[in-house]
Amino acid sequence: MTSARQSSGTRISQPLRWAPAVACGILGALCVPTGAQAATPTATIPAARFCGFDVTETIVTDNTKTISNPSGDRTTGHFVVTFANPANGKSRTFNVSGATQTTVNGTTGTEVFTGPSFFIVGPGGRANTGLPAISVSPGRSVAVFDLSQSPPVLTSFSATVPVTDVCALLA
């Protein structure tokens, strides 16, 4: 979803970014950021809307930059995130440093991820796409959002490779 690289209610300063590899609030999710300015920014992804158990998201490395131009925003750089289940101690760290192109056309937002990325998807986005609540894609993927909803909801998703269900890895 929402950029821990950037920050706002959906953790985005650009219309759709949280990490170059995540659309959190944009995917119909609601993450609880504890601060993008902290040395190690973390957020709690609440059990009730996502995995069925709380997940802690920690940004390990964020050396990304965003360039804005008339055709949209392009985010590139090194980004590493860890997801953990505090109830059982399981955690997984992912390098999700794929570049992202973000565009907005009216009430439709589109993100094209050209490399590794992760997605935190709320109930509406999961119903529309069949994606797991938290997933990692190792290759190219395209996410389209309905920006007229609050929070915006993922309406379609396509990937060139299978995504990994992070909730299943942490259960």
Secondary structure, DSSP 8 states (H G I E B T S, - for coil): --BSSS-STTS-SSSS-BBTTB-SGGGT---EE--TTSSS-EEEE-GGGTTSS-EEEEEEEEEEEEEEETTEEEEEEEEEEEEE-TTT--EEEEE----EEEEEETTEEEEEE-S-EEEE--HHHHHHH---SEEEESS-EEEEEETTSSS-EEEEEEESS--EEHHHHH-
